[in-house]
Amino acid sequence: MIFSIEIAYGWEGGIYKEAIKMPETINGREKIKAYLSANDISIASLATMYGMSKQDLSDYLAGRKKNPKANQVILKIISDFKLS
């Protein structure tokens, strides 16, 4: 699975702004959820392994939180469990 970051440049209100579009992690999130289900691993257990709250990990896996930290966690889990 390859992810890329797109950078968009533009003027807004006379100020030059740079926006970074985060990679979409739908496939990665689905792979993680399928792996957890198939191996009877709870989100709470996985969250503990990564030193985070169950609610944050649940939000990341559901796509409710889409930020750099969410992408980093999703990609780390995919890498650690070799899900790609």
ZAMARGU-4260 file (C-alpha; in steps of 0.2 Angstrom, whole numbers, plus 5000, padded with zeros to 4 digits):
<rodrens>
0) 5000/5000/5000 | 5008/5016/4995 | 5002/5033/5002 | 5007/5050/4995 | 5005/5068/5002
5) 4999/5081/4990 | 5004/5099/4993 | 4993/5112/4986 | 4998/5130/4985 | 4987/5146/4983
10) 4983/5163/4988 | 4970/5167/5001 | 4966/5184/5007 | 4983/5190/5000 | 4992/5178/5010
15) 5002/5163/5002 | 4996/5147/5010 | 5002/5129/5009 | 4990/5115/5012 | 4995/5097/5014
20) 4982/5085/5010 | 4983/5069/5021 | 4983/5052/5013 | 4967/5043/5013 | 4968/5028/5025
25) 4951/5019/5022 | 4959/5003/5015 | 4971/5003/5030 | 4958/5006/5043 | 4948/4992/5035
30) 4963/4980/5035 | 4966/4984/5053 | 4948/4981/5059 | 4947/4965/5049 | 4964/4959/5057
35) 4957/4963/5074 | 4941/4954/5071 | 4950/4938/5064 | 4962/4937/5078 | 4950/4942/5092
40) 4960/4957/5097 | 4950/4971/5105 | 4953/4990/5101 | 4956/4993/5120 | 4970/4980/5119
45) 4978/4988/5103 | 4976/5005/5111 | 4986/4999/5126 | 5000/4992/5115 | 5002/5009/5107
50) 5000/5019/5123 | 4984/5028/5118 | 4966/5029/5124 | 4953/5017/5117 | 4942/5031/5111
55) 4956/5039/5101 | 4960/5023/5092 | 4942/5019/5090 | 4940/5037/5082 | 4955/5034/5071
60) 4949/5017/5065 | 4931/5024/5061 | 4938/5039/5052 | 4931/5051/5064 | 4948/5059/5067
65) 4958/5063/5052 | 4974/5071/5056 | 4992/5068/5055 | 4993/5058/5071 | 4979/5047/5065
70) 4988/5043/5049 | 5004/5040/5058 | 4995/5028/5070 | 4986/5019/5056 | 5002/5017/5046
75) 5012/5011/5061 | 4999/4997/5065 | 4999/4992/5047 | 5018/4991/5047 | 5020/4982/5064
80) 5007/4969/5059 | 5013/4968/5041 | 4995/4971/5034 | 5000/4979/5018
</rodrens>
